[in-house]
Amino acid sequence: MANALSTTPRPYDSSSTIRAMEYIGDNMEPTICKRDSIVFEPIEYYVGEGIYLFEQLGGISVYRVQSNGRQTLRLMSDNKRYSGRECELSWFNDHCLGRLIGVYHQIFTPRGC
């Protein structure tokens, strides 16, 4: 099924490289635990369903993103204590920092967040 969202990419910044950072949130547990390292590709527009990083309220948030077939996207947390929300494609493109490509879990702490 074709994606109904129009995704107009911004010019690619050739200086962009893969980046990593420590994640401090709990909304993506058990997929991403506090203090896990996340690896992401900097992008500024929707490229398909996946896990994305956003600049939001002066911090960084991570959400699983799904298309709903309209001009809006569904932002979801894996942690069941948090509810999801919808956003306009324009909001997504204005706040997107990158797409997650890997997670490195702490090896010296018990698994299970």
N, C-alpha and C positions, 0 to 999 in steps of 0.2 A: 504494500500500500504506500503510495507516495505521500510525502509529508506536505500538509497543506500550508505550513508556515513559510512565508517568504523570508529568506535569510540573505540579506545583502551584506557581504563581507566588507569590512573596512580594509584599507590598504595594509598589507602584511608588513610588519616591522622586522626586517631581516636580522636585527640585533637581538630579537627575542630568543631565549634559550629555555631549556627545561629548568625548572626551579624546584627547590624543596624547602619545607618549613615544618616546624613543630605545630601540631594542632592542639588547641586548648579547650575545645568544646566537647559536649557530650551528646549533642543531638544526632550524631551519626553512629552511636554505639548500637550494635556490636561491630559494625563494619570498620569504623575508625574510632579508636579509643583515645582518651586524653593522653597527651604526650607522645602519640604516634607521630612519625614523620610522614608527611604527605608530599608526593611528587606531582607536579602539575605542569602543563604546557600553557604558557600565557596566550590567551585568545580574548577577543572582545566581542564575540557574537555567537549565536547559537549554531552549533554544527551537528546536532543530533542528541538523542537521549544519552544521559550519562550523569556523572557527578561533577559539579562545578563549584568554583570558589567565587564569592561575591564580596564586594566592599559594601558594608551596610552598617549604619549607625556608628561610624568611626572604627569599626573592627572588620574582621573577616569571618564570613559565614560559609558553611559548606552544605549543599543540598543535592539530593538526587533529583534530576529534572526529567520530566516526561512531557511529551507533546499531547495535547488533548484534541488535536486536529483543527483547532481554530487559531486565532491570532493570540492565544494565551498559552502559557506553559504552567505545569503543576510543579511546585517546589515541595519536596517531601524530605522528612527526616526519617532515618531508619529506626531511631529510638521511638518507641510507641508512646512515650510520655509527651511527645510534641506533635502538634497537628500540622498538616500541610497547608499550603495556600497557593493561590494562582497569581500569576503576574503577567503583565503585558509584555510582548516581545521587545518593545522599546525600553521598558524598565530593565529587562534582562541584559540587553546590549549596553545600556548605560552603566550597569553595576558589575558586569562579569569581569573577573580577573583571570580566569583560566579554567581548564578542564583537567580533572584528576586523571593521572595515568598510573599511579602506584601508591601503595601504603606500606610502610615499614613499621611493624609492630615492635614494641620494646621487648627485648629477649630476656631481660632480667626481672621482669614482673610477671606474676601469674596471668595467664590468658583469661579473658572473660571480663575485661574492663574493670 
